[in-house]
């Protein structure tokens, strides 16, 4: 905690420093609870970190992912890629030619008896 008369850093700076200093390579994010981030934030600012992290997510400065026991916090530029459901559907249904690999999906309608 900052000593009396010592200027505190901003919530933004605190969160960015926490992510950079608490993450363990090769991971790019930190767990809000298991890293000790939530407790440290509460001790330093005497506030709940959820409001601050939600605000920074809305400003696209950090990204959070809901996980068991809390959230993972990432710098915005280190965020994990989001799976595009439309792209996944196209791949599954064979509409992406580059990922088809020449496989043919057969079903009941493809048998000679059903033609």
N, CA, C and O atoms as a MOPAC input file, in Angstrom:
PM7 MOZYME 1SCF
protein

 N      0.84700 1    -1.17900 1     0.00000 1
 C      0.00000 1     0.00000 1     0.00000 1
 C      0.88900 1     1.23800 1     0.00000 1
 O      1.98200 1     1.22400 1     0.56500 1
 N      0.41800 1     2.30000 1    -0.63200 1
 C      1.20000 1     3.52800 1    -0.70900 1
 C      1.30500 1     4.16200 1     0.67600 1
 O      0.34300 1     4.18600 1     1.44300 1
 N      2.48600 1     4.66800 1     0.97200 1
 C      2.70700 1     5.32700 1     2.26100 1
 C      1.96100 1     6.65600 1     2.28800 1
 O      1.62700 1     7.21000 1     1.24100 1
 N      1.70200 1     7.16100 1     3.48700 1
 C      0.99500 1     8.43200 1     3.63700 1
 C      1.73800 1     9.52500 1     2.88200 1
 O      2.95000 1     9.67800 1     3.03700 1
 N      1.02600 1    10.27500 1     2.07600 1
 C      1.62800 1    11.35600 1     1.31500 1
 C      2.21800 1    10.89500 1    -0.01500 1
 O      2.53100 1    11.72400 1    -0.86900 1
 N      2.37400 1     9.58800 1    -0.20200 1
 C      2.91000 1     9.06700 1    -1.45800 1
 C      1.77500 1     8.97300 1    -2.47300 1
 O      0.68300 1     8.50200 1    -2.15400 1
 N      2.03900 1     9.42100 1    -3.68600 1
 C      1.01400 1     9.41000 1    -4.72400 1
 C      0.78900 1     7.98700 1    -5.23600 1
 O      1.73800 1     7.26700 1    -5.54500 1
 N     -0.48200 1     7.59600 1    -5.31800 1
 C     -0.84300 1     6.28200 1    -5.82900 1
 C     -0.83000 1     6.30300 1    -7.35400 1
 O     -1.06700 1     7.33400 1    -7.98300 1
 N     -0.54900 1     5.14000 1    -7.92600 1
 C     -0.66900 1     5.02700 1    -9.37300 1
 C     -2.14200 1     4.84400 1    -9.71300 1
 O     -2.94500 1     4.50800 1    -8.84300 1
 N     -2.49700 1     5.06100 1   -10.96500 1
 C     -3.89700 1     4.93300 1   -11.38000 1
 C     -4.31100 1     3.46400 1   -11.40500 1
 O     -3.47100 1     2.56500 1   -11.42900 1
 N     -5.61300 1     3.24500 1   -11.39800 1
 C     -6.13000 1     1.88300 1   -11.48800 1
 C     -5.65600 1     1.23600 1   -12.78400 1
 O     -5.26600 1     0.06800 1   -12.79300 1
 N     -5.69000 1     1.99300 1   -13.87200 1
 C     -5.23400 1     1.48000 1   -15.16700 1
 C     -3.78100 1     1.03000 1   -15.08200 1
 O     -3.45300 1    -0.08500 1   -15.48700 1
 N     -2.91500 1     1.88300 1   -14.56200 1
 C     -1.49500 1     1.54900 1   -14.45200 1
 C     -1.28100 1     0.34500 1   -13.53900 1
 O     -0.43900 1    -0.50700 1   -13.82400 1
 N     -2.02300 1     0.26900 1   -12.46600 1
 C     -1.91800 1    -0.85700 1   -11.54000 1
 C     -2.26600 1    -2.16900 1   -12.24500 1
 O     -1.55100 1    -3.16200 1   -12.10700 1
 N     -3.35500 1    -2.16700 1   -12.99200 1
 C     -3.80000 1    -3.37800 1   -13.67500 1
 C     -2.80900 1    -3.79200 1   -14.76300 1
 O     -2.49100 1    -4.97400 1   -14.89700 1
 N     -2.32900 1    -2.83500 1   -15.53000 1
 C     -1.35700 1    -3.13600 1   -16.58400 1
 C     -0.07400 1    -3.69500 1   -15.96800 1
 O      0.46300 1    -4.69100 1   -16.45200 1
 N      0.41100 1    -3.06600 1   -14.91700 1
 C      1.61500 1    -3.57400 1   -14.23500 1
 C      1.39000 1    -4.97300 1   -13.68600 1
 O      2.26000 1    -5.83800 1   -13.79200 1
 N      0.22100 1    -5.18900 1   -13.10100 1
 C     -0.08300 1    -6.50400 1   -12.52500 1
 C     -0.04200 1    -7.58000 1   -13.60700 1
 O      0.56000 1    -8.63500 1   -13.40900 1
 N     -0.67400 1    -7.32200 1   -14.73900 1
 C     -0.68600 1    -8.31200 1   -15.81300 1
 C      0.74400 1    -8.59300 1   -16.28600 1
 O      1.13600 1    -9.74900 1   -16.44000 1
 N      1.51200 1    -7.53700 1   -16.51400 1
 C      2.88000 1    -7.71100 1   -17.02800 1
 C      3.80000 1    -8.40700 1   -16.03300 1
 O      4.64100 1    -9.21500 1   -16.42400 1
 N      3.64200 1    -8.09500 1   -14.73700 1
 C      4.58000 1    -8.62000 1   -13.74600 1
 C      4.15400 1    -9.94000 1   -13.11600 1
 O      4.99700 1   -10.67800 1   -12.60800 1
 N      2.86000 1   -10.25000 1   -13.14100 1
 C      2.38400 1   -11.48000 1   -12.50000 1
 C      2.22700 1   -12.64900 1   -13.45600 1
 O      2.12200 1   -13.79400 1   -13.01400 1
 N      2.21000 1   -12.39000 1   -14.73600 1
 C      2.02800 1   -13.50700 1   -15.67100 1
 C      3.27600 1   -14.37400 1   -15.72700 1
 O      4.40000 1   -13.89800 1   -15.57500 1
 N      3.04500 1   -15.64200 1   -15.94700 1
 C      4.12200 1   -16.63400 1   -15.99700 1
 C      4.25700 1   -17.14000 1   -17.42500 1
 O      3.31600 1   -17.72900 1   -17.95800 1
 N      5.40200 1   -16.92400 1   -18.05400 1
 C      5.58700 1   -17.40700 1   -19.42900 1
 C      5.34700 1   -18.91300 1   -19.49900 1
 O      5.72600 1   -19.63200 1   -18.57500 1
 N      4.74700 1   -19.39200 1   -20.54000 1
 C      4.40200 1   -18.73400 1   -21.79700 1
 C      3.02800 1   -18.07200 1   -21.78100 1
 O      2.56100 1   -17.61100 1   -22.82200 1
 N      2.37700 1   -18.01500 1   -20.63200 1
 C      1.03400 1   -17.44900 1   -20.54600 1
 C      1.07400 1   -15.93300 1   -20.64500 1
 O      1.99400 1   -15.28200 1   -20.14900 1
 N      0.04000 1   -15.37800 1   -21.30800 1
 C     -0.01100 1   -13.93800 1   -21.50700 1
 C     -0.99200 1   -13.24700 1   -20.57300 1
 O     -1.05000 1   -12.01800 1   -20.52200 1
 N     -1.76600 1   -14.04400 1   -19.83200 1
 C     -2.74000 1   -13.46800 1   -18.92500 1
 C     -2.50200 1   -13.93000 1   -17.49500 1
 O     -1.64700 1   -14.77300 1   -17.22300 1
 N     -3.28700 1   -13.35000 1   -16.58700 1
 C     -3.21400 1   -13.74400 1   -15.17400 1
 C     -4.61600 1   -14.07900 1   -14.67900 1
 O     -5.60300 1   -13.51900 1   -15.15400 1
 N     -4.69100 1   -14.98800 1   -13.73000 1
 C     -5.96500 1   -15.31300 1   -13.09600 1
 C     -6.20100 1   -14.28300 1   -12.00000 1
 O     -5.33000 1   -14.04800 1   -11.16200 1
 N     -7.36600 1   -13.67800 1   -12.01000 1
 C     -7.64900 1   -12.58100 1   -11.07200 1
 C     -7.53800 1   -12.99500 1    -9.60800 1
 O     -7.13200 1   -12.19000 1    -8.77000 1
 N     -7.89000 1   -14.22500 1    -9.29300 1
 C     -7.86300 1   -14.68500 1    -7.90300 1
 C     -6.54500 1   -15.37100 1    -7.57500 1
 O     -5.86300 1   -14.98700 1    -6.62500 1
 N     -6.18300 1   -16.38900 1    -8.36000 1
 C     -5.01800 1   -17.21800 1    -8.03200 1
 C     -3.69700 1   -16.45800 1    -8.11900 1
 O     -2.72200 1   -16.85000 1    -7.47900 1
 N     -3.64800 1   -15.38100 1    -8.89900 1
 C     -2.41800 1   -14.58500 1    -8.99400 1
 C     -2.25700 1   -13.65600 1    -7.79700 1
 O     -1.16800 1   -13.13700 1    -7.55200 1
 N     -3.34000 1   -13.44700 1    -7.05200 1
 C     -3.32600 1   -12.50000 1    -5.94400 1
 C     -3.72600 1   -11.09900 1    -6.35600 1
 O     -3.72100 1   -10.18300 1    -5.53300 1
 N     -4.07800 1   -10.92000 1    -7.63800 1
 C     -4.43600 1    -9.59800 1    -8.15000 1
 C     -5.60300 1    -8.97700 1    -7.40300 1
 O     -5.51200 1    -7.83200 1    -6.96000 1
 N     -6.70400 1    -9.71500 1    -7.25400 1
 C     -7.90000 1    -9.13800 1    -6.60300 1
 C     -7.58000 1    -8.61400 1    -5.20700 1
 O     -7.95500 1    -7.49600 1    -4.85500 1
 N     -6.89100 1    -9.42000 1    -4.42300 1
 C     -6.56700 1    -9.01900 1    -3.05200 1
 C     -5.64300 1    -7.80400 1    -3.03800 1
 O     -5.84200 1    -6.88200 1    -2.24700 1
 N     -4.63700 1    -7.79900 1    -3.90700 1
 C     -3.70100 1    -6.67200 1    -3.96600 1
 C     -4.42600 1    -5.39000 1    -4.37200 1
 O     -4.15600 1    -4.32600 1    -3.81600 1
 N     -5.34500 1    -5.48300 1    -5.33700 1
 C     -6.11600 1    -4.31700 1    -5.78200 1
 C     -6.95300 1    -3.76900 1    -4.62800 1
 O     -6.99500 1    -2.56000 1    -4.40300 1
 N     -7.61600 1    -4.66600 1    -3.90000 1
 C     -8.44400 1    -4.24000 1    -2.76100 1
 C     -7.60300 1    -3.55200 1    -1.68800 1
 O     -8.01800 1    -2.54100 1    -1.12200 1
 N     -6.43000 1    -4.09800 1    -1.41500 1
 C     -5.56400 1    -3.49800 1    -0.39200 1
 C     -5.04300 1    -2.13300 1    -0.82300 1
 O     -4.96200 1    -1.21600 1    -0.00600 1
 N     -4.69600 1    -1.99300 1    -2.07600 1
 C     -4.10200 1    -0.74000 1    -2.56000 1
 C     -5.14100 1     0.36800 1    -2.72700 1
 O     -4.90800 1     1.51000 1    -2.32900 1
 N     -6.29300 1     0.02500 1    -3.32000 1
 C     -7.30800 1     1.04100 1    -3.61600 1
 C     -8.49200 1     1.03700 1    -2.65000 1
 O     -9.29800 1     1.96700 1    -2.65800 1
 N     -8.60400 1     0.00400 1    -1.82200 1
 C     -9.75700 1    -0.15100 1    -0.93900 1
 C    -11.06600 1    -0.15100 1    -1.74100 1
 O    -12.06600 1     0.43800 1    -1.33200 1
 N    -11.02600 1    -0.83300 1    -2.89700 1
 C    -12.17600 1    -0.94600 1    -3.80400 1
 C    -12.23200 1    -2.36000 1    -4.36000 1
 O    -11.26700 1    -3.12100 1    -4.28900 1
 N    -13.38700 1    -2.68700 1    -4.91300 1
 C    -13.55700 1    -3.96000 1    -5.60900 1
 C    -12.96200 1    -3.82900 1    -7.01800 1
 O    -13.30400 1    -2.88800 1    -7.73400 1
 N    -12.08800 1    -4.74400 1    -7.43000 1
 C    -11.45800 1    -4.63800 1    -8.74600 1
 C    -12.39300 1    -4.90000 1    -9.91900 1
 O    -12.06000 1    -4.56100 1   -11.05500 1
 N    -13.54000 1    -5.48800 1    -9.67500 1
 C    -14.45200 1    -5.83200 1   -10.77100 1
 C    -14.89600 1    -4.59700 1   -11.54200 1
 O    -14.92700 1    -4.61400 1   -12.77300 1
 N    -15.23900 1    -3.53100 1   -10.83600 1
 C    -15.68100 1    -2.30000 1   -11.50600 1
 C    -14.58500 1    -1.73600 1   -12.39900 1
 O    -14.84800 1    -1.33500 1   -13.53300 1
 N    -13.36600 1    -1.70500 1   -11.89500 1
 C    -12.24300 1    -1.15400 1   -12.66400 1
 C    -11.93900 1    -2.00900 1   -13.88800 1
 O    -11.70600 1    -1.48000 1   -14.97500 1
 N    -11.93900 1    -3.32900 1   -13.71600 1
 C    -11.63300 1    -4.18700 1   -14.86200 1
 C    -12.74100 1    -4.11100 1   -15.91000 1
 O    -12.44900 1    -4.10300 1   -17.10600 1
 N    -13.99300 1    -4.05500 1   -15.49100 1
 C    -15.10100 1    -3.91600 1   -16.45200 1
 C    -14.98900 1    -2.61200 1   -17.23300 1
 O    -15.24900 1    -2.58300 1   -18.43600 1
 N    -14.60800 1    -1.54600 1   -16.56000 1
 C    -14.44600 1    -0.25100 1   -17.22500 1
 C    -13.33400 1    -0.30900 1   -18.28000 1
 O    -13.48800 1     0.20700 1   -19.38700 1
 N    -12.21000 1    -0.94500 1   -17.91800 1
 C    -11.09500 1    -1.04100 1   -18.86300 1
 C    -11.41600 1    -1.97900 1   -20.02300 1
 O    -10.91400 1    -1.78300 1   -21.13000 1
 N    -12.23600 1    -2.98500 1   -19.78600 1
 C    -12.69500 1    -3.84900 1   -20.88100 1
 C    -13.54700 1    -3.03100 1   -21.84100 1
 O    -13.38000 1    -3.13700 1   -23.05600 1
 N    -14.45700 1    -2.21600 1   -21.31500 1
 C    -15.31600 1    -1.37300 1   -22.15100 1
 C    -14.49600 1    -0.38300 1   -22.97800 1
 O    -14.88000 1    -0.02800 1   -24.09200 1
 N    -13.37000 1     0.05700 1   -22.42800 1
 C    -12.47700 1     0.99300 1   -23.13900 1
 C    -11.49500 1     0.26800 1   -24.05600 1
 O    -10.66200 1     0.90700 1   -24.69800 1
 N    -11.58600 1    -1.04900 1   -24.12400 1
 C    -10.70300 1    -1.90000 1   -24.93100 1
 C     -9.23000 1    -1.72100 1   -24.57500 1
 O     -8.36300 1    -1.68100 1   -25.44800 1
 N     -8.97000 1    -1.61600 1   -23.27900 1
 C     -7.59000 1    -1.53900 1   -22.79900 1
 C     -7.11000 1    -2.88000 1   -22.27100 1
 O     -5.91600 1    -3.17700 1   -22.29900 1
 N     -8.05700 1    -3.69600 1   -21.78600 1
 C     -7.74700 1    -5.05900 1   -21.35600 1
 C     -8.86900 1    -5.96700 1   -21.84800 1
 O     -9.91100 1    -5.49800 1   -22.30500 1
 N     -8.63700 1    -7.27000 1   -21.74800 1
 C     -9.64300 1    -8.26100 1   -22.11500 1
 C     -9.74600 1    -9.24700 1   -20.96300 1
 O     -8.73800 1    -9.60400 1   -20.35400 1
 N    -10.95700 1    -9.68600 1   -20.66600 1
 C    -11.15100 1   -10.70100 1   -19.63100 1
 C    -11.81500 1   -11.91500 1   -20.25000 1
 O    -12.57100 1   -11.81100 1   -21.21600 1
 N    -11.51800 1   -13.05900 1   -19.67700 1
 C    -12.16000 1   -14.31600 1   -20.05800 1
 C    -12.64100 1   -14.98200 1   -18.78000 1
 O    -11.86200 1   -15.17200 1   -17.84500 1
 N    -13.90300 1   -15.33300 1   -18.73400 1
 C    -14.47000 1   -15.99700 1   -17.56800 1
 C    -13.91200 1   -17.41300 1   -17.48000 1
 O    -13.97700 1   -18.17600 1   -18.44400 1
 N    -13.36700 1   -17.75600 1   -16.32500 1
 C    -12.82000 1   -19.09300 1   -16.07900 1
 C    -13.23100 1   -19.53500 1   -14.68000 1
 O    -13.76700 1   -18.74900 1   -13.89900 1
 N    -12.97500 1   -20.79100 1   -14.38000 1
 C    -13.31700 1   -21.32400 1   -13.06700 1
 C    -12.59500 1   -20.52500 1   -11.97700 1
 O    -11.37300 1   -20.37800 1   -12.01600 1
 N    -13.34000 1   -20.02200 1   -11.02500 1
 C    -12.75800 1   -19.32200 1    -9.88900 1
 C    -12.47900 1   -17.84800 1   -10.10700 1
 O    -11.94100 1   -17.19900 1    -9.21000 1
 N    -12.82400 1   -17.29100 1   -11.26100 1
 C    -12.57200 1   -15.87200 1   -11.50100 1
 C    -12.52000 1   -15.55800 1   -12.98000 1
 O    -13.27300 1   -16.12500 1   -13.77200 1
 N    -11.62200 1   -14.64800 1   -13.35400 1
 C    -11.42200 1   -14.30000 1   -14.75700 1
 C     -9.93000 1   -14.28400 1   -15.05700 1
 O     -9.09900 1   -14.12600 1   -14.16300 1
 N     -9.61500 1   -14.45000 1   -16.32500 1
 C     -8.25700 1   -14.23800 1   -16.78200 1
 C     -8.19000 1   -12.82100 1   -17.31800 1
 O     -9.08800 1   -12.38300 1   -18.03800 1
 N     -7.14300 1   -12.11000 1   -16.97600 1
 C     -6.93500 1   -10.73600 1   -17.43200 1
 C     -5.80100 1   -10.72300 1   -18.44800 1
 O     -4.73800 1   -11.29400 1   -18.20600 1
 N     -6.02600 1   -10.07400 1   -19.58100 1
 C     -5.02400 1    -9.94900 1   -20.63100 1
 C     -4.88400 1    -8.48800 1   -21.03300 1
 O     -5.84800 1    -7.72700 1   -20.96000 1
 N     -3.68900 1    -8.09500 1   -21.45500 1
 C     -3.53800 1    -6.81700 1   -22.12600 1
 C     -4.31200 1    -6.93500 1   -23.43200 1
 O     -4.38600 1    -8.02100 1   -24.00600 1
 N     -4.88500 1    -5.84400 1   -23.90500 1
 C     -5.70300 1    -5.91100 1   -25.11400 1
 C     -4.89700 1    -6.45400 1   -26.29000 1
 O     -5.40600 1    -7.25300 1   -27.07600 1
 N     -3.65400 1    -6.02700 1   -26.41200 1
 C     -2.83100 1    -6.47300 1   -27.54200 1
 C     -2.39800 1    -7.93800 1   -27.42300 1
 O     -1.96300 1    -8.52900 1   -28.41100 1
 N     -2.50900 1    -8.52800 1   -26.23800 1
 C     -2.14900 1    -9.93300 1   -26.02300 1
 C     -3.36700 1   -10.84900 1   -25.93300 1
 O     -3.23400 1   -12.02500 1   -25.59500 1
 N     -4.52700 1   -10.33000 1   -26.22600 1
 C     -5.76800 1   -11.10100 1   -26.06500 1
 C     -5.73400 1   -12.36100 1   -26.92700 1
 O     -5.17700 1   -12.35900 1   -28.02500 1
 N     -6.33300 1   -13.43100 1   -26.42000 1
 C     -6.41000 1   -14.65200 1   -27.22300 1
 C     -7.37800 1   -14.44900 1   -28.38000 1
 O     -8.31600 1   -13.65700 1   -28.28400 1
 N     -7.14700 1   -15.15800 1   -29.45600 1
 C     -8.03500 1   -14.99900 1   -30.60600 1
 C     -9.41200 1   -15.53600 1   -30.25500 1
 O     -9.55100 1   -16.53400 1   -29.54900 1
 N    -10.39100 1   -14.87300 1   -30.74900 1
 C    -11.76900 1   -15.29000 1   -30.53000 1
 C    -12.16600 1   -16.19800 1   -31.68700 1
 O    -11.87300 1   -15.89700 1   -32.84400 1
 N    -12.81700 1   -17.28300 1   -31.38600 1
 C    -13.24900 1   -18.20400 1   -32.41500 1
 C    -14.44800 1   -17.60800 1   -33.13700 1
 O    -15.44300 1   -17.22500 1   -32.52100 1
 N    -14.33000 1   -17.54100 1   -34.44800 1
 C    -15.40500 1   -17.02300 1   -35.28800 1
 C    -16.35800 1   -18.16800 1   -35.59100 1
 O    -16.00900 1   -19.07300 1   -36.34800 1
 N    -17.54800 1   -18.14700 1   -35.01700 1
 C    -18.47100 1   -19.27400 1   -35.17400 1
 C    -18.88300 1   -19.47500 1   -36.62500 1
 O    -19.09100 1   -20.61400 1   -37.04400 1
 N    -19.00600 1   -18.41100 1   -37.40200 1
 C    -19.37900 1   -18.56600 1   -38.81200 1
 C    -18.26900 1   -19.27000 1   -39.58500 1
 O    -18.53900 1   -20.11200 1   -40.44100 1
 N    -17.00600 1   -18.91900 1   -39.27800 1
 C    -15.88000 1   -19.58600 1   -39.92200 1
 C    -15.79800 1   -21.05100 1   -39.53400 1
 O    -15.47700 1   -21.90100 1   -40.36300 1
 N    -16.08900 1   -21.34700 1   -38.27100 1
 C    -16.08200 1   -22.72900 1   -37.80800 1
 C    -17.17800 1   -23.52100 1   -38.51100 1
 O    -16.95000 1   -24.64900 1   -38.94800 1
 N    -18.36500 1   -22.93300 1   -38.62100 1
 C    -19.46200 1   -23.61700 1   -39.31200 1
 C    -19.11200 1   -23.88600 1   -40.76500 1
 O    -19.37800 1   -24.97600 1   -41.27300 1
 N    -18.52000 1   -22.91100 1   -41.44200 1
 C    -18.12800 1   -23.10900 1   -42.83800 1
 C    -17.12000 1   -24.24200 1   -42.96300 1
 O    -17.19000 1   -25.03900 1   -43.89800 1
 N    -16.18700 1   -24.31500 1   -42.02900 1
 C    -15.19200 1   -25.38900 1   -42.05800 1
 C    -15.84800 1   -26.74000 1   -41.83100 1
 O    -15.55000 1   -27.70000 1   -42.54200 1
 N    -16.73100 1   -26.82600 1   -40.85600 1
 C    -17.40800 1   -28.08600 1   -40.55300 1
 C    -18.26100 1   -28.53800 1   -41.73000 1
 O    -18.28800 1   -29.72100 1   -42.06800 1
 N    -18.95200 1   -27.59900 1   -42.34800 1
 C    -19.85600 1   -27.93500 1   -43.44000 1
 C    -19.14500 1   -28.04100 1   -44.78800 1
 O    -19.77600 1   -28.33000 1   -45.80400 1
 N    -17.83000 1   -27.80600 1   -44.79500 1
 C    -17.06100 1   -27.96200 1   -46.02200 1
 C    -17.16100 1   -26.79700 1   -46.97400 1
 O    -16.85200 1   -26.95000 1   -48.15600 1
 N    -17.57800 1   -25.64400 1   -46.51100 1
 C    -17.71500 1   -24.47800 1   -47.37400 1
 C    -16.40900 1   -23.71600 1   -47.52700 1
 O    -16.30100 1   -22.85500 1   -48.40000 1
 N    -15.40600 1   -24.01500 1   -46.69200 1
 C    -14.07600 1   -23.42500 1   -46.82400 1
 C    -13.24300 1   -24.38000 1   -47.65400 1
 O    -12.80800 1   -25.41600 1   -47.15300 1
 N    -13.01100 1   -24.04900 1   -48.91700 1
 C    -12.31900 1   -24.96100 1   -49.82400 1
 C    -10.91900 1   -25.31200 1   -49.35400 1
 O    -10.48000 1   -26.44600 1   -49.54500 1
 N    -10.20600 1   -24.37400 1   -48.74800 1
 C     -8.83100 1   -24.62700 1   -48.34700 1
 C     -8.71600 1   -25.58900 1   -47.16900 1
 O     -7.62600 1   -26.10500 1   -46.92100 1
 N     -9.79000 1   -25.85000 1   -46.43900 1
 C     -9.72600 1   -26.74900 1   -45.28800 1
 C    -10.45500 1   -28.06400 1   -45.53800 1
 O    -10.56700 1   -28.89100 1   -44.63300 1
 N    -10.95500 1   -28.26600 1   -46.77000 1
 C    -11.73600 1   -29.46200 1   -47.08500 1
 C    -10.88700 1   -30.72400 1   -47.11900 1
 O    -11.37300 1   -31.79000 1   -46.73900 1
 N     -9.64800 1   -30.64100 1   -47.55800 1
 C     -8.72100 1   -31.77000 1   -47.63900 1
 C     -9.27000 1   -32.93700 1   -48.44800 1
 O     -8.83600 1   -34.07200 1   -48.25200 1
 N    -10.21700 1   -32.68600 1   -49.35600 1
 C    -10.71400 1   -33.72800 1   -50.22500 1
 C    -11.59500 1   -34.75300 1   -49.54400 1
 O    -11.87700 1   -35.79400 1   -50.13800 1
 N    -12.04100 1   -34.50500 1   -48.32800 1
 C    -12.88700 1   -35.46400 1   -47.62700 1
 C    -14.33200 1   -35.30400 1   -48.08300 1
 O    -14.81300 1   -34.19100 1   -48.29500 1
 N    -14.99400 1   -36.40700 1   -48.22700 1
 C    -16.38800 1   -36.38900 1   -48.61200 1
 C    -17.20500 1   -36.91500 1   -47.43900 1
 O    -16.90300 1   -37.97300 1   -46.88800 1
 N    -18.22700 1   -36.18000 1   -47.06400 1
 C    -19.08300 1   -36.59900 1   -45.96300 1
 C    -20.27800 1   -37.32800 1   -46.55700 1
 O    -21.02200 1   -36.76500 1   -47.36000 1
 N    -20.45600 1   -38.56900 1   -46.16300 1
 C    -21.55900 1   -39.37400 1   -46.67100 1
 C    -22.60400 1   -39.55800 1   -45.58200 1
 O    -22.28500 1   -39.68800 1   -44.40000 1
 N    -23.82800 1   -39.56300 1   -46.00100 1
 C    -24.92300 1   -39.78100 1   -45.07100 1
 C    -25.97600 1   -40.64700 1   -45.72500 1
 O    -25.76100 1   -41.13400 1   -46.83500 1
 N    -27.09700 1   -40.85200 1   -45.07700 1
 C    -28.14000 1   -41.71600 1   -45.62400 1
 C    -28.60700 1   -41.28700 1   -47.01200 1
 O    -28.95900 1   -42.14700 1   -47.81900 1
 N    -28.62300 1   -40.02300 1   -47.31200 1
 C    -29.08600 1   -39.54500 1   -48.61300 1
 C    -28.09500 1   -39.86400 1   -49.71700 1
 O    -28.44100 1   -39.75300 1   -50.89400 1
 N    -26.88400 1   -40.25400 1   -49.38000 1
 C    -25.85600 1   -40.51600 1   -50.38000 1
 C    -25.78100 1   -41.98000 1   -50.80300 1
 O    -24.97300 1   -42.31100 1   -51.67000 1
 N    -26.57100 1   -42.85000 1   -50.23900 1
 C    -26.52900 1   -44.25600 1   -50.60400 1
 C    -27.38200 1   -44.48700 1   -51.84800 1
 O    -28.29100 1   -43.70700 1   -52.13300 1
 N    -27.09600 1   -45.54700 1   -52.58200 1
 C    -27.82200 1   -45.84300 1   -53.81100 1
 C    -29.29900 1   -46.11800 1   -53.55300 1
 O    -30.14300 1   -45.83300 1   -54.40400 1
 N    -29.61300 1   -46.66800 1   -52.38600 1
 C    -31.00200 1   -46.99800 1   -52.09000 1
 C    -31.87000 1   -45.76700 1   -51.94800 1
 O    -33.08000 1   -45.84300 1   -52.16100 1
 N    -31.27400 1   -44.61700 1   -51.58900 1
 C    -32.05000 1   -43.39400 1   -51.35800 1
 C    -32.13100 1   -42.50700 1   -52.57900 1
 O    -32.72700 1   -41.43200 1   -52.50600 1
 N    -31.55500 1   -42.90900 1   -53.70200 1
 C    -31.56500 1   -42.02600 1   -54.89600 1
 C    -32.73600 1   -42.27000 1   -55.77300 1
 O    -32.88300 1   -41.61400 1   -56.80400 1

